[in-house]
């Protein structure tokens, strides 16, 4: 299942527009905050499909029958670009456990690249709901490899992916490799360059959020 949060008119479209806008991108704090906002909306939408349980809550005037999330999810993100999006999810799933994965494109001289995954830190994943955040779902390679590493640590009940912008090529690749995964995205673009960048996209989300890095 793929949910495009911009299909219906909402503030998500405004935030995505600002993420793309070269005249606004220079404000790093605003860029990070817009990613965070998209994460917050995604968290709210995902919460609607999670199992809930009824529980009596004592108030100063009596008791109230409330509906609470049955089990907290695990929020996983790909460092470093995923951190603002992850924070947005964590703002709403504030009792969630967290996982962090270091994955990056290791570029070759011929212009091709490989996904290098050097580090993973995660809690118990057995039968848990996992929400993986990565601002750009381009080729889908890093997300598929990340999910594979997470599955090596346990057998999750279900997996959700949250991206600010996704490409149809990457979506189709993820669906082939991980057909049970649900993808939530701020918007969807159709074009991917030969070097694996989304067009029109927004550029390098990690650089725009935290500053330019030395190419590895």
BALOBA-1460 file (C-alpha; in Angstrom, 3 decimals):
// residues 216
<rec num="1" residu="x" x="0.000" y="0.000" z="0.000"/>
<rec num="2" residu="x" x="1.233" y="3.494" z="-0.895"/>
<rec num="3" residu="x" x="-0.296" y="6.621" z="0.686"/>
<rec num="4" residu="x" x="0.544" y="10.002" z="-0.862"/>
<rec num="5" residu="x" x="-0.232" y="12.604" z="1.806"/>
<rec num="6" residu="x" x="-0.395" y="15.344" z="-0.863"/>
<rec num="7" residu="x" x="-3.220" y="13.714" z="-2.826"/>
<rec num="8" residu="x" x="-5.717" y="15.644" z="-0.726"/>
<rec num="9" residu="x" x="-5.316" y="19.360" z="-0.098"/>
<rec num="10" residu="x" x="-3.621" y="19.941" z="3.252"/>
<rec num="11" residu="x" x="-0.707" y="21.762" z="4.856"/>
<rec num="12" residu="x" x="1.550" y="18.880" z="3.823"/>
<rec num="13" residu="x" x="1.547" y="20.296" z="0.274"/>
<rec num="14" residu="x" x="2.712" y="23.664" z="1.619"/>
<rec num="15" residu="x" x="5.563" y="22.093" z="3.565"/>
<rec num="16" residu="x" x="6.668" y="19.953" z="0.598"/>
<rec num="17" residu="x" x="6.617" y="23.069" z="-1.599"/>
<rec num="18" residu="x" x="8.913" y="24.883" z="0.845"/>
<rec num="19" residu="x" x="11.254" y="21.875" z="1.011"/>
<rec num="20" residu="x" x="11.616" y="22.035" z="-2.789"/>
<rec num="21" residu="x" x="11.926" y="25.824" z="-3.088"/>
<rec num="22" residu="x" x="15.539" y="26.951" z="-3.684"/>
<rec num="23" residu="x" x="14.678" y="30.396" z="-2.310"/>
<rec num="24" residu="x" x="13.664" y="28.874" z="1.037"/>
<rec num="25" residu="x" x="16.082" y="25.929" z="1.292"/>
<rec num="26" residu="x" x="18.869" y="28.156" z="2.616"/>
<rec num="27" residu="x" x="17.047" y="28.367" z="5.945"/>
<rec num="28" residu="x" x="18.220" y="25.080" z="7.471"/>
<rec num="29" residu="x" x="16.076" y="25.375" z="10.572"/>
<rec num="30" residu="x" x="12.950" y="25.857" z="8.451"/>
<rec num="31" residu="x" x="13.972" y="22.920" z="6.230"/>
<rec num="32" residu="x" x="14.394" y="20.647" z="9.261"/>
<rec num="33" residu="x" x="11.133" y="21.843" z="10.791"/>
<rec num="34" residu="x" x="9.181" y="21.123" z="7.606"/>
<rec num="35" residu="x" x="10.557" y="17.573" z="7.554"/>
<rec num="36" residu="x" x="9.599" y="17.288" z="11.209"/>
<rec num="37" residu="x" x="6.051" y="18.475" z="10.464"/>
<rec num="38" residu="x" x="5.639" y="15.857" z="7.737"/>
<rec num="39" residu="x" x="6.792" y="13.239" z="10.242"/>
<rec num="40" residu="x" x="4.180" y="14.448" z="12.720"/>
<rec num="41" residu="x" x="1.364" y="14.199" z="10.163"/>
<rec num="42" residu="x" x="2.569" y="10.749" z="9.101"/>
<rec num="43" residu="x" x="2.609" y="9.615" z="12.736"/>
<rec num="44" residu="x" x="-0.980" y="10.785" z="13.192"/>
<rec num="45" residu="x" x="-2.118" y="8.982" z="10.036"/>
<rec num="46" residu="x" x="-0.258" y="5.775" z="10.888"/>
<rec num="47" residu="x" x="-1.759" y="5.804" z="14.388"/>
<rec num="48" residu="x" x="-5.183" y="5.315" z="12.804"/>
<rec num="49" residu="x" x="-4.232" y="1.847" z="11.518"/>
<rec num="50" residu="x" x="-2.550" y="0.588" z="14.697"/>
<rec num="51" residu="x" x="-4.392" y="-1.659" z="17.185"/>
<rec num="52" residu="x" x="-5.918" y="0.037" z="20.224"/>
<rec num="53" residu="x" x="-7.172" y="-1.276" z="23.562"/>
<rec num="54" residu="x" x="-9.797" y="0.146" z="25.897"/>
<rec num="55" residu="x" x="-8.703" y="1.188" z="29.363"/>
<rec num="56" residu="x" x="-10.425" y="2.931" z="32.250"/>
<rec num="57" residu="x" x="-8.760" y="6.204" z="33.247"/>
<rec num="58" residu="x" x="-9.411" y="7.848" z="36.594"/>
<rec num="59" residu="x" x="-10.309" y="11.549" z="36.411"/>
<rec num="60" residu="x" x="-10.872" y="13.959" z="39.345"/>
<rec num="61" residu="x" x="-14.624" y="13.522" z="38.762"/>
<rec num="62" residu="x" x="-14.901" y="9.801" z="37.991"/>
<rec num="63" residu="x" x="-13.671" y="7.331" z="35.365"/>
<rec num="64" residu="x" x="-13.435" y="7.517" z="31.604"/>
<rec num="65" residu="x" x="-13.201" y="4.614" z="29.153"/>
<rec num="66" residu="x" x="-10.316" y="5.556" z="26.858"/>
<rec num="67" residu="x" x="-8.764" y="3.977" z="23.786"/>
<rec num="68" residu="x" x="-4.974" y="3.632" z="23.927"/>
<rec num="69" residu="x" x="-2.401" y="2.230" z="21.494"/>
<rec num="70" residu="x" x="-1.988" y="-1.434" z="22.349"/>
<rec num="71" residu="x" x="1.776" y="-1.527" z="21.793"/>
<rec num="72" residu="x" x="4.269" y="1.227" z="21.095"/>
<rec num="73" residu="x" x="6.042" y="1.051" z="17.705"/>
<rec num="74" residu="x" x="9.762" y="1.070" z="17.043"/>
<rec num="75" residu="x" x="10.860" y="4.205" z="15.191"/>
<rec num="76" residu="x" x="13.863" y="3.553" z="12.951"/>
<rec num="77" residu="x" x="15.751" y="6.081" z="10.863"/>
<rec num="78" residu="x" x="18.635" y="6.203" z="8.432"/>
<rec num="79" residu="x" x="21.379" y="8.575" z="9.584"/>
<rec num="80" residu="x" x="21.877" y="11.460" z="9.063"/>
<rec num="81" residu="x" x="19.200" y="12.822" z="6.739"/>
<rec num="82" residu="x" x="16.370" y="10.955" z="8.469"/>
<rec num="83" residu="x" x="16.802" y="12.642" z="11.851"/>
<rec num="84" residu="x" x="14.308" y="15.553" z="11.419"/>
<rec num="85" residu="x" x="11.645" y="13.242" z="9.987"/>
<rec num="86" residu="x" x="12.322" y="10.794" z="12.814"/>
<rec num="87" residu="x" x="11.930" y="13.590" z="15.376"/>
<rec num="88" residu="x" x="8.503" y="14.425" z="13.952"/>
<rec num="89" residu="x" x="7.400" y="10.815" z="14.397"/>
<rec num="90" residu="x" x="8.872" y="10.782" z="17.905"/>
<rec num="91" residu="x" x="7.002" y="13.965" z="18.825"/>
<rec num="92" residu="x" x="3.755" y="12.017" z="18.467"/>
<rec num="93" residu="x" x="4.875" y="8.462" z="19.311"/>
<rec num="94" residu="x" x="6.667" y="9.883" z="22.332"/>
<rec num="95" residu="x" x="6.830" y="6.566" z="24.212"/>
<rec num="96" residu="x" x="8.217" y="4.619" z="21.240"/>
<rec num="97" residu="x" x="11.468" y="2.666" z="21.177"/>
<rec num="98" residu="x" x="14.043" y="3.791" z="18.628"/>
<rec num="99" residu="x" x="16.491" y="2.275" z="16.156"/>
<rec num="100" residu="x" x="19.281" y="3.978" z="14.197"/>
<rec num="101" residu="x" x="20.972" y="2.784" z="11.017"/>
<rec num="102" residu="x" x="24.007" y="4.238" z="9.255"/>
<rec num="103" residu="x" x="23.499" y="3.778" z="5.508"/>
<rec num="104" residu="x" x="25.004" y="5.844" z="2.718"/>
<rec num="105" residu="x" x="25.858" y="5.770" z="-0.974"/>
<rec num="106" residu="x" x="29.476" y="4.746" z="-1.560"/>
<rec num="107" residu="x" x="30.233" y="6.218" z="-4.996"/>
<rec num="108" residu="x" x="32.474" y="4.510" z="-7.549"/>
<rec num="109" residu="x" x="34.669" y="6.233" z="-10.149"/>
<rec num="110" residu="x" x="32.336" y="5.177" z="-12.977"/>
<rec num="111" residu="x" x="29.441" y="7.100" z="-11.392"/>
<rec num="112" residu="x" x="27.720" y="4.039" z="-9.952"/>
<rec num="113" residu="x" x="27.257" y="3.558" z="-6.220"/>
<rec num="114" residu="x" x="26.745" y="0.878" z="-3.608"/>
<rec num="115" residu="x" x="24.786" y="1.096" z="-0.369"/>
<rec num="116" residu="x" x="27.148" y="0.853" z="2.576"/>
<rec num="117" residu="x" x="25.528" y="-0.013" z="5.911"/>
<rec num="118" residu="x" x="28.018" y="0.253" z="8.759"/>
<rec num="119" residu="x" x="26.023" y="0.535" z="11.976"/>
<rec num="120" residu="x" x="22.723" y="-0.503" z="13.506"/>
<rec num="121" residu="x" x="21.405" y="0.036" z="17.021"/>
<rec num="122" residu="x" x="17.934" y="-1.268" z="17.844"/>
<rec num="123" residu="x" x="15.705" y="-2.651" z="20.618"/>
<rec num="124" residu="x" x="13.877" y="-5.983" z="20.556"/>
<rec num="125" residu="x" x="12.015" y="-6.178" z="17.215"/>
<rec num="126" residu="x" x="10.182" y="-9.472" z="17.526"/>
<rec num="127" residu="x" x="6.498" y="-9.024" z="16.610"/>
<rec num="128" residu="x" x="6.828" y="-5.218" z="16.765"/>
<rec num="129" residu="x" x="5.486" y="-2.514" z="14.452"/>
<rec num="130" residu="x" x="8.455" y="-0.716" z="12.860"/>
<rec num="131" residu="x" x="8.250" y="2.728" z="11.250"/>
<rec num="132" residu="x" x="11.325" y="3.526" z="9.123"/>
<rec num="133" residu="x" x="11.905" y="7.166" z="8.155"/>
<rec num="134" residu="x" x="14.059" y="8.395" z="5.261"/>
<rec num="135" residu="x" x="13.286" y="11.758" z="3.631"/>
<rec num="136" residu="x" x="14.018" y="10.641" z="0.054"/>
<rec num="137" residu="x" x="12.859" y="7.296" z="-1.337"/>
<rec num="138" residu="x" x="14.839" y="7.401" z="-4.602"/>
<rec num="139" residu="x" x="16.087" y="4.032" z="-5.874"/>
<rec num="140" residu="x" x="14.795" y="2.287" z="-2.753"/>
<rec num="141" residu="x" x="18.085" y="0.394" z="-2.347"/>
<rec num="142" residu="x" x="19.047" y="1.846" z="1.037"/>
<rec num="143" residu="x" x="15.573" y="1.245" z="2.472"/>
<rec num="144" residu="x" x="15.415" y="-2.356" z="1.257"/>
<rec num="145" residu="x" x="18.877" y="-3.057" z="2.677"/>
<rec num="146" residu="x" x="17.927" y="-1.353" z="5.948"/>
<rec num="147" residu="x" x="14.771" y="-3.439" z="6.271"/>
<rec num="148" residu="x" x="16.792" y="-6.589" z="5.556"/>
<rec num="149" residu="x" x="19.197" y="-5.694" z="8.388"/>
<rec num="150" residu="x" x="16.282" y="-5.017" z="10.727"/>
<rec num="151" residu="x" x="14.728" y="-8.384" z="9.869"/>
<rec num="152" residu="x" x="18.017" y="-10.033" z="10.835"/>
<rec num="153" residu="x" x="17.499" y="-8.617" z="14.334"/>
<rec num="154" residu="x" x="13.948" y="-9.988" z="14.707"/>
<rec num="155" residu="x" x="10.663" y="-10.703" z="12.953"/>
<rec num="156" residu="x" x="8.544" y="-7.532" z="12.988"/>
<rec num="157" residu="x" x="4.768" y="-7.705" z="12.887"/>
<rec num="158" residu="x" x="4.523" y="-5.001" z="10.229"/>
<rec num="159" residu="x" x="6.718" y="-2.318" z="8.670"/>
<rec num="160" residu="x" x="5.841" y="1.215" z="7.579"/>
<rec num="161" residu="x" x="8.090" y="3.549" z="5.566"/>
<rec num="162" residu="x" x="7.802" y="7.349" z="5.866"/>
<rec num="163" residu="x" x="9.400" y="9.589" z="3.219"/>
<rec num="164" residu="x" x="9.031" y="13.280" z="2.448"/>
<rec num="165" residu="x" x="9.349" y="12.624" z="-1.294"/>
<rec num="166" residu="x" x="9.307" y="9.266" z="-3.069"/>
<rec num="167" residu="x" x="10.011" y="8.282" z="-6.674"/>
<rec num="168" residu="x" x="7.831" y="5.798" z="-8.543"/>
<rec num="169" residu="x" x="10.938" y="3.776" z="-9.486"/>
<rec num="170" residu="x" x="11.933" y="3.382" z="-5.846"/>
<rec num="171" residu="x" x="8.385" y="2.630" z="-4.772"/>
<rec num="172" residu="x" x="8.120" y="-0.190" z="-7.306"/>
<rec num="173" residu="x" x="11.478" y="-1.617" z="-6.194"/>
<rec num="174" residu="x" x="10.461" y="-1.599" z="-2.527"/>
<rec num="175" residu="x" x="7.115" y="-3.198" z="-3.395"/>
<rec num="176" residu="x" x="8.889" y="-5.999" z="-5.296"/>
<rec num="177" residu="x" x="11.403" y="-6.683" z="-2.543"/>
<rec num="178" residu="x" x="9.136" y="-5.992" z="0.465"/>
<rec num="179" residu="x" x="5.521" y="-6.442" z="-0.702"/>
<rec num="180" residu="x" x="4.056" y="-6.291" z="2.811"/>
<rec num="181" residu="x" x="5.482" y="-2.839" z="3.589"/>
<rec num="182" residu="x" x="3.230" y="0.252" z="3.700"/>
<rec num="183" residu="x" x="4.726" y="3.474" z="2.260"/>
<rec num="184" residu="x" x="3.626" y="6.925" z="3.477"/>
<rec num="185" residu="x" x="5.051" y="9.909" z="1.603"/>
<rec num="186" residu="x" x="4.641" y="13.662" z="1.397"/>
<rec num="187" residu="x" x="4.622" y="13.562" z="-2.407"/>
<rec num="188" residu="x" x="5.579" y="11.329" z="-5.354"/>
<rec num="189" residu="x" x="7.793" y="12.240" z="-8.330"/>
<rec num="190" residu="x" x="8.123" y="10.146" z="-11.494"/>
<rec num="191" residu="x" x="11.676" y="10.787" z="-12.707"/>
<rec num="192" residu="x" x="14.983" y="9.412" z="-11.465"/>
<rec num="193" residu="x" x="18.350" y="10.452" z="-12.933"/>
<rec num="194" residu="x" x="21.065" y="8.002" z="-13.981"/>
<rec num="195" residu="x" x="22.865" y="8.837" z="-10.729"/>
<rec num="196" residu="x" x="19.787" y="7.993" z="-8.656"/>
<rec num="197" residu="x" x="18.482" y="11.465" z="-7.806"/>
<rec num="198" residu="x" x="14.771" y="12.322" z="-7.812"/>
<rec num="199" residu="x" x="13.529" y="14.936" z="-10.313"/>
<rec num="200" residu="x" x="12.208" y="17.491" z="-9.532"/>
<rec num="201" residu="x" x="12.894" y="16.288" z="-5.982"/>
<rec num="202" residu="x" x="14.562" y="18.800" z="-3.682"/>
<rec num="203" residu="x" x="18.284" y="18.051" z="-3.779"/>
<rec num="204" residu="x" x="20.303" y="16.412" z="-1.002"/>
<rec num="205" residu="x" x="18.116" y="16.390" z="2.122"/>
<rec num="206" residu="x" x="21.027" y="15.659" z="4.456"/>
<rec num="207" residu="x" x="23.104" y="18.560" z="3.139"/>
<rec num="208" residu="x" x="20.136" y="20.948" z="3.253"/>
<rec num="209" residu="x" x="19.326" y="19.966" z="6.835"/>
<rec num="210" residu="x" x="22.839" y="19.760" z="8.304"/>
<rec num="211" residu="x" x="25.370" y="21.219" z="5.839"/>
<rec num="212" residu="x" x="27.432" y="19.818" z="2.975"/>
<rec num="213" residu="x" x="29.472" y="16.686" z="3.563"/>
<rec num="214" residu="x" x="32.685" y="15.404" z="2.031"/>
<rec num="215" residu="x" x="31.847" y="12.843" z="-0.677"/>
<rec num="216" residu="x" x="32.951" y="9.326" z="0.247"/>
